[in-house]
Amino acid sequence: MVRWPSRRQRRDQLAAARLPRLLLVEPDAPAPVAVDPLEDWVRLPVDRNDLQARIDALSARGRDAGLSAPRLDEWGVLRFGGRQVTLPPLEARLAVVLVESYKGVVRRDDLTRAGWPGDNPGRNALDVHILRLRRRVEPLGLSIRTVRSRGYLLEPATALSRVSGMEG
């Protein structure tokens, strides 16, 4: 939730990250134009039940837009946040493991086995392909984070939990 128009910059950040936004319009402010399905607004003061109904509707639209978890199809097309990118075969094999463990740490050994079945290409090969995969998933609003001495973690680039807390 974002106060409008006083927190306009925060709204723009959330929009750029393709995250749902509920604008809490200040009493004297003009109504915003909301054309993005991931955005809605209510005028303050607002009834608690009306507010919850708007939050629930935005959550449903976010799920429909693929914000709940990334999906990778058999053709190597990765979808998230209403966007998609086609991955080369090797990066798609790496992405399968990361998507299956979404928001969980994946060990380097597991990624190496997925990317190069029956072969051991060495540490640098995995690092290079993870870097390439990072660049490909970034426009979708995803991030691959290195977890020191453990592996890699696929997660949203901006945490959805920030949307649920009211900002004033």
C-alpha positions in Angstrom: 0.0 0.0 0.0 1.3 3.4 -0.9 0.0 6.8 0.0 -0.9 8.9 -3.1 0.4 11.3 -4.2 2.9 11.9 -1.4 4.7 8.6 -2.1 4.6 8.8 -5.9 8.3 7.7 -6.2 7.6 4.4 -4.2 4.6 3.7 -6.5 6.9 4.1 -9.5 9.5 1.7 -8.0 6.9 -1.0 -7.3 5.5 -0.5 -10.8 8.9 -0.9 -12.4 9.4 -4.2 -10.4 5.9 -5.4 -11.6 4.5 -5.6 -8.1 0.9 -5.0 -7.1 0.1 -1.6 -5.7 -2.8 -0.3 -3.8 -2.8 3.5 -3.7 -4.3 5.1 -0.7 -5.5 8.4 -2.1 -5.3 11.4 0.2 -8.7 13.1 0.8 -8.0 16.2 -1.3 -5.9 14.6 -4.0 -7.2 14.0 -7.5 -7.9 10.4 -8.4 -5.0 8.6 -10.1 -5.3 7.0 -13.5 -4.8 3.3 -12.9 -4.5 1.4 -16.2 -2.1 -1.4 -14.9 -4.0 -4.5 -13.7 -1.5 -4.7 -10.8 -2.7 -1.3 -9.5 -5.8 -0.1 -7.8 -6.8 2.8 -5.5 -9.1 3.8 -2.7 -9.7 7.2 -1.2 -8.9 7.8 2.5 -10.6 7.3 4.9 -11.5 3.8 3.8 -13.7 1.1 5.3 -11.6 -1.8 6.5 -13.7 -4.3 4.6 -13.4 -2.3 1.4 -9.7 -2.1 1.9 -9.4 -5.9 2.3 -11.5 -6.5 -0.8 -9.1 -4.4 -2.9 -6.1 -6.2 -1.4 -7.6 -9.6 -2.2 -8.5 -8.5 -5.8 -4.9 -7.2 -6.3 -3.5 -10.5 -5.0 -5.6 -12.5 -7.4 -4.6 -10.4 -10.3 -0.9 -10.8 -9.2 -1.4 -14.6 -9.3 -3.0 -14.4 -12.7 0.0 -12.4 -13.9 2.3 -15.1 -12.8 3.7 -13.3 -9.7 3.2 -16.2 -7.4 6.1 -18.2 -8.8 8.1 -18.4 -12.0 7.1 -21.1 -14.6 9.4 -22.8 -17.1 7.9 -24.7 -19.9 9.3 -27.6 -22.0 10.5 -25.2 -24.7 12.7 -23.2 -22.3 10.3 -20.2 -21.9 10.5 -18.8 -18.4 7.4 -16.7 -17.3 7.1 -14.4 -14.4 5.2 -11.2 -13.6 3.3 -11.3 -16.9 6.6 -11.3 -18.9 8.6 -14.1 -20.5 12.0 -14.9 -21.8 13.3 -17.8 -23.9 16.4 -19.5 -22.4 19.1 -21.4 -24.3 19.1 -25.1 -23.6 21.9 -25.1 -21.0 20.5 -22.2 -19.1 17.0 -23.7 -19.2 18.5 -26.9 -17.6 19.9 -24.7 -14.8 16.7 -22.7 -14.5 14.6 -25.9 -14.0 16.5 -26.6 -10.8 16.2 -23.0 -9.6 12.5 -22.8 -10.4 11.8 -26.1 -8.7 13.5 -24.7 -5.5 12.1 -21.2 -5.9 13.1 -19.1 -2.9 15.3 -22.0 -1.7 19.0 -22.5 -1.9 20.3 -24.8 -4.7 23.7 -26.3 -4.3 26.4 -25.7 -6.9 26.8 -29.5 -7.4 23.1 -29.9 -8.1 23.3 -27.1 -10.7 26.4 -28.6 -12.3 24.7 -32.0 -12.6 21.6 -30.4 -14.2 23.6 -28.3 -16.6 26.1 -30.9 -17.7 24.7 -34.4 -17.0 27.6 -36.9 -16.8 30.3 -34.3 -17.2 32.1 -31.9 -14.9 32.9 -28.7 -16.7 34.6 -27.0 -13.8 33.7 -24.1 -11.5 34.1 -21.3 -14.1 31.6 -22.8 -16.6 28.8 -22.7 -14.0 29.7 -19.2 -12.9 29.6 -17.9 -16.5 26.2 -19.5 -17.2 24.7 -18.3 -13.9 25.9 -14.8 -14.8 24.2 -15.1 -18.2 21.0 -16.5 -16.6 21.0 -13.6 -14.1 21.0 -11.1 -17.0 18.2 -13.0 -18.7 15.9 -13.2 -15.7 16.4 -9.7 -14.4 13.9 -8.1 -16.8 11.2 -10.5 -15.5 11.7 -9.1 -12.0 13.7 -12.1 -10.8 17.1 -12.3 -9.1 19.6 -15.1 -8.7 21.5 -14.5 -5.4 24.7 -16.2 -4.5 24.5 -17.7 -1.0 28.1 -17.9 0.1 29.5 -21.4 0.5 26.1 -23.0 -0.2 24.8 -22.2 -3.7 22.3 -20.0 -5.5 18.8 -18.7 -4.7 16.2 -17.6 -7.2 13.9 -15.0 -5.8 11.8 -11.9 -6.7 14.0 -8.9 -7.4 11.9 -6.9 -4.9 10.2 -8.7 -2.0 6.4 -8.8 -2.2 6.3 -8.4 1.5 7.0 -4.7 1.1 3.7 -4.3 -0.6 1.7 -5.7 2.3 3.0 -3.2 4.9 1.5 0.3 4.8 3.8 3.1 4.0 3.1 6.6 5.0 
